[in-house]
Amino acid sequence: MVFQNSFVLWLLGPTSCGKTTIAKQLLSFMRENRIPVIHYDGDEVRDLFGPEFGFSQEQRLKVVKTVVHLTNKATEAGLNVIVSALTANPDARRYVDEHTQNIITGYVKCSIDECAKRDPKGLYKKAQNGEINTLIGYNSEYHEPENPDLVLDSERYSPEELAAKAFEYLSSLNANNRA
């Protein structure tokens, strides 16, 4: 399958909701079907660029701006892009919406209680113990995005089911663009 226009599927949601897991499932499926796609993860970008890409509101926006830049370069080259990034602050969401080409917003919905139970990186535990104070959803409220294009409920469905749902959605957009 070839997509008419390159797209950016930006998956956002609270820490440990399943953004990266779903993105990797979708990436794998698309590559198996020979669809040109790349995945950018907010944590990977943060790890690559080091301490100046931390967790303050300004540093989080810097991460988002970097991912947007990389994403736009990839779509200009004809790649489809999947992004998995918290993108919790209104200024970051606004920046993504205003500066990302062919953006599709996917909200990975999951209660903070369930995210805390999953906690693969131990961040909720660290926040509970007072070791960190920057965990959005624990130290400050996580606000659901307004009017996402796609809602993926990771409490009700597996990552594989949600990746399939996302692919169906992208395919339907592609079919409508061809008509």
Residue pairs with C-beta under 8 A, 6 or more apart in sequence:
1 33
1 34
1 35
1 171
1 174
2 35
3 35
3 80
3 170
3 174
4 174
4 177
4 178
5 102
5 177
6 74
6 75
6 78
6 79
6 80
6 81
6 101
6 102
7 75
7 80
7 81
7 102
7 104
7 170
7 173
8 71
8 75
8 80
8 81
8 82
8 83
8 100
8 101
8 102
8 103
8 104
9 26
9 80
9 81
9 82
9 83
9 104
9 106
9 150
9 166
9 170
10 83
10 85
10 87
10 96
10 100
10 103
10 104
10 105
10 106
11 19
11 22
11 23
11 82
11 83
11 84
11 85
11 106
11 107
11 108
11 152
12 19
12 85
12 86
12 87
12 88
12 93
12 105
12 106
12 107
12 108
12 145
12 148
13 19
13 86
13 107
13 108
13 109
13 110
13 154
14 86
14 88
14 110
14 112
14 115
14 136
14 137
14 142
15 86
15 115
15 121
15 123
15 124
15 135
15 136
15 137
16 110
16 115
16 116
16 118
16 119
16 120
16 121
16 123
16 124
17 108
17 109
17 110
17 114
17 115
17 154
18 108
18 110
18 118
18 152
18 154
18 159
18 162
19 84
19 85
19 86
19 108
20 41
20 43
20 84
21 159
22 84
22 108
22 152
22 154
22 159
22 162
22 163
22 166
23 39
23 41
23 82
23 83
23 84
24 39
25 159
25 160
25 162
25 163
26 82
26 163
26 166
26 167
27 37
27 39
27 82
29 163
29 164
29 167
30 37
30 80
30 167
31 37
35 80
36 78
36 79
36 80
37 79
37 80
37 81
37 82
38 74
38 79
38 80
38 81
38 82
39 81
39 82
39 83
39 84
40 67
40 70
40 71
40 81
40 82
40 83
40 84
40 85
41 83
41 84
41 85
42 63
42 64
42 67
42 83
42 84
42 85
42 86
42 87
45 53
45 63
45 66
45 67
45 70
46 53
46 54
46 63
49 63
49 66
52 59
52 62
53 59
53 62
53 63
53 66
55 132
55 134
56 134
57 89
57 91
60 86
60 88
60 89
60 92
61 89
61 91
61 92
61 95
63 85
64 85
64 87
64 92
64 95
64 96
65 95
65 99
67 83
67 85
68 95
68 96
68 99
68 100
71 81
71 83
71 100
71 101
72 99
72 100
72 101
74 81
75 81
75 101
75 102
76 101
86 136
87 93
87 96
87 145
88 136
88 137
88 142
88 143
90 143
93 145
96 103
96 105
97 103
97 105
104 149
104 150
104 169
104 170
104 173
105 145
105 148
105 149
105 150
106 148
106 149
106 150
106 151
106 152
106 166
107 144
107 145
107 148
107 150
107 151
107 152
108 152
108 154
108 162
109 144
109 151
109 152
109 153
109 154
109 155
110 153
110 154
110 155
111 155
112 137
112 138
112 142
114 154
114 155
115 124
115 137
116 124
116 138
119 125
123 132
123 135
124 135
124 138
126 132
126 135
127 133
127 135
127 138
127 139
128 138
132 139
133 139
136 142
149 169
150 165
150 166
150 169
152 162
152 165
152 166
153 162
154 162
157 165
